[in-house]
Amino acid sequence: MERLSAFVLRRRRLVTLLAVCAFLAGLAATPLAIQRLSEEYAHPGMPAFDANQEIVRLYGNGGYQRPFVPVVVLPGGMRAEEHREVIGRAFAAVAAELPEARVVSYADTGDARLVGADGRTTFGLVFPGTYSDGSPPGGGLGETPDESPVIIAAMAPVLPEGSTVHVTGLDALAPSADAGGVDVPAKIGIGAAAAVVVLFAVFRSALALVPLLISVLAVSVSFAVILLLTLVTTVHDVALTTMPLLGLGIAIDYSLLLVARWREEQARGHRGDEAVHRAMRGAGRAVLFSGAAVAIGLVTMVVLPVPFLRSLGLAGMVIAAVSVAVTLTVLPVLLALAGRRPEHGPARPGDALPAGGSGTAGGSGTAGTPYHREARAGRAWSAWARGVVRLRVPAALVSGGLLVALTVTAFGVDLGLPESADLRTSGPGHEGLAALRRAGVPAGSLTPFDVLVTGDPTRAVERIRAVEGVSAVLAPRNPSWRRGGTAVVTVLPVAESGSDAGQETVARVRRAVPGTVRVGGGAAQSMDFREHAYGAFPWMLALIALATFVMLARAFRSLLLPLKAIVLNLLSLGAVIGAMVLLWQSGWGTRELLGIQPTGSIGEFVPLTIFAFLYGLSMDYEVFILARMREEYDRSGDTAHAVVEGVGRTGRLVTSAALILFVSFAALAMTPELDVKVFASGLALGVLLDATLIRGVLVPAAVAMMGPWNWWLPGWAARLLRVEPSPLRADAPRGP
């Protein structure tokens, strides 16, 4: 790292010029990159996704789309079978108002299963296709335009006097946030404002603007890289929000560490380029290894065959790599420039540099420099670390026990589609659901799924009707259901598709139909996604853990420290998922904290993306702390002292960096999209949990318990890793 800083400082004018050019290029590239981003949530290679795409291509509706379910309750004494014609006219009026829609009712099929047990309650399905605002079929739950008013306005005048019309369905029942959300610039502004406040609290000088400047440069350059990536691959627009907020946190993390170490070297009496070289020697390696840890974690998403997840991973890797590059090249130049300023403030009595703080070339090491506080570890964090070391066993048991309990809770995670029982309990959509329940209509009628048949569908319909768990099969003989030598068949299961029983029904239908029949629908697509994304996840996790172990073993010259870091990281991630189960499935505080009703399930992509992001971000903090502990142990030979000094030196930095990231992700959670809200709240919760319970308690307690074994690297392992060995030795108490 010293050679890199020497190389950079010898060419500081060139580096400055290149940084300015890169920033301007990034500004110019940003609007072009945004225009080239994709908005399509594709899942290529998954059978249900391909079937859904073909259904939408041929029919313009259905597939993954969730239908609206109009429920008609005729006046007392009237029966649906006696008024089939007028029911047909009412649903035909809906088709006239929504010409792109595919509509089916009791009038089209004569199927008694579309009539309730009371004889006067009947329902139909409306797949609206392209919505009135021009958006295509699909979208997250509750994000689709509400066509209920159009449906009711079309049907009510046609039905007999005294009839009631309700429109239900999963989208009509979807909970929504009380607030309208915050747009992307506002989210970034909130994160930037939080960063400024925290940085000024840390540095108490104009140096607070330096990490923010580095993050702005990193984000700008990253958009230029994203533009280049769009020329060779598809990049989803999730990068537009994720990359600036993630960059705001990561780039500030890295520059915060380097600036703090530079201030410490200034306090020890080193000036000019020498202070920069020494800061790079101590903190530069930590920044490099932290960036590698982030990249390793995000590999999880890059290798998945899901474009929008791959885009998340690519955006994260790009911002991490650019943040490391900018921090290790541009920041040394800025620090060298800042180090040339004359020192301010008279010396105060009692201010003295620690031993070894004598001046070097470029400065005398006078005690009255504005950085004199940086020569010592933080008193509060040092006191905290001493308490954890003294009570290391109970501290490890209490914090570890809480994390294990949350991790066990995580095994109850539900990645399926939401069920109606967990959605709205009031409003028009719930009134329609209640009418269906009173009439004895199976709940699965809310979650039908389409099947695409090549040729005559008669035989396929017979097979599907015979499948256990199927309530009805709808296949009207009209152009809206038969096109281009194909037929679309809609299957109504008894149980909702989001339940285990509903998914078993989908699986049985798939096994029952011949190869010319393709099963689509949201449940089938969700099942395929989970199989593709999570099927090989254990093997991928093992490879990521192995790569992380080798990297950290080289960084810390230890066998046990990287193993401990990986175990605690996985435990931390399990605890976050467990907390998400409590928050979003059980509803512990969801309404109070976020102003939204929980849905009883967590998005299928959420655990995977939370793992990919938090694995690297959590390892960031681990590397910061353990690198300093290793440095202090090499200096003193005393594990207890290394823990106290390491936490005392990095505690404030880790807390500040985590606070910035927490606010950034909390800002991202201020959005009306439920899936994004769940994802962002999980990241915010993970950062908070990791920076407090894990790094503040469990890490120092575990290191103190392992004693000299932390630092052991036998000769054979050192030869494999191509680093110097670290023989086992007894802790040497630090002298006065």
Secondary structure by P-SEA (a helix, b strand, c coil): caaaaaaaaaaaaaaaaaaaaaaaaaaaaaaaaaaaccccccccccaaaaaaaaaaaaccccccbbbbbbbbbcccccccccaaaaaaaaaaaaaaacccbbbbccccccccccccccccccccccccccccccccccccccccccaaaaaaaaccccccccbbbbbbcccccbbbbccccccaaaaaaaaaaaaaaaaaaaccccccaaaaaaaaaaaaaaaaaaaaaaaccccccccccaaaaaaacaaaaaaaaaaaaaaaaaaaccccaaaaaaaaaacaaaaaaaaaaaaaaaccccccccaaaaaaaaaaaaaaaaaaaaaacaaaaaaaaaaaccccccccccccccccccccccccccccccccccccccaaaaaaaaaaaaaaaaaaaaaaaaaaaaaaaacccccccccccccccccaaaaaaaaaaaacccccccbbbbbbbcccaaaaaaaaaacccccccccccccccccccbbbbbbbbccccccaaaaaaaaaaaaacccccccccaaaaaaaaaaaaccaaaaaaaaaaaaaaaaaaaacccaaaaaaaaaaaaaaaaaaaaaaaaacccccccccccccccccccccaaaaaaaaaaaaaaaaaaaaaaaaaaaaaaacccaaaaaaaaaaacaaaaaaaaaaaaaaaaaaaccccaaaaaaaaaaaaaaaaaaccccccaaaaaaaaaccccccccaaaaaaacbbbbcccccccccc
